[in-house]
Amino acid sequence: MSALVAGCSCLTCALRRNGRRIVRKVVVGLLAGVLVLGGLAGSVAVIDRSFSERAIWFDNLLRLAALADREYDTLDVKWSMVEPQTWPDLYQLVKEIVYQIDEEGATTQLIMPTSVGFVDYGPGRRSAVAGTYDPSYGIIVLNERFLTPSWGEQSWFSTLVHELVHAQGYFVGSSATLESQTEIVATEVVAAMANLDYPGARADLLSGLRGDALAVAYYIARFNGGPIHTTNTDNQNLTVSFRGGDSGMMARWQSVRQALLTPTELARSDKRVRWWEERPWEYAEVLGKYAVTTLTMELDASCGTGVMPEPFSQYPLIEGGMQLIWNPKTDAWEMQSGAYWGDAVQLPFLAMDDLRYVLHNELGYC
Ligand SMILES: [Zn+2]
């Protein structure tokens, strides 16, 4: 059982801001998903982190990790046993996911990617990036390490869902905002497909909840972070501490983790933590937008009103085809095929009914 967080870090936001004055509606660059196997840490703007709130969240997260782990261990079907083996099977799965995003009321448009494949991201990124989505060309690629022994049993299902949510126009706002909103929608879609009994979806959801819970607990213990109750954050406002962390919390985190993970999972997770701890600022940032904000808001909604407290946003796709596009790399206008996106629109408040069913009715977490 690996503790992992899959998501994306938007590498393009700076480019997009710079380019906006000139070509406001053309998006350049990739949205890249980051894989954080192991523990994790967080980022961002949030403000009132009283010790008591952090301590309560820490306790609850360890409890959630244990509940998700116990349920995960009862499952007979894991993603690795049922993942698509042929391109037609993958195509069918992609179509099902896009329709499920629509059924969740999370999009006003159903957009299929132009292609989905696996790729070698090269040194460095190969260890971190889970998947990417290119909003200009509609291309999704996933890290080929999902198919090698390197990432073990780690499922690529939720990463595919995440990138397909981006593909519906989910790249509005700061990198932290757009990734958190994308990941929250993806989690509800994975929960819906788990409840509909899509093979492998439940295992993916439970291992994801376990990994995220351990990750956010690590963020609290190691980086002195706390829950983040809004997606309207910016990575520039990182308010974590890189000094030693809370030794009592760290010890408890370590003992829970050792109790839940198999020796193989623990070794793999330790290796991931070491890799990320060599990049502490990025670690905290990645944790913030992919794990802390998302899990905080998912638990707030699932155990509370059942609905997200703020609306998410998407860009409407206007058209594709050949267009004159500003290329910031060459500093010139170029004729390229690419998508044209309209002004951002706000979506209805997302209902987290499927995740609530899992957390409330099945796990008894809330
Ligand atoms: Zn992403």
Residues whose N, C-alpha, C, O or C-beta is under 5 A from the ligand:
A	BS01	ZN	G7 C8 S9 L31 A32 G33 E179 T182
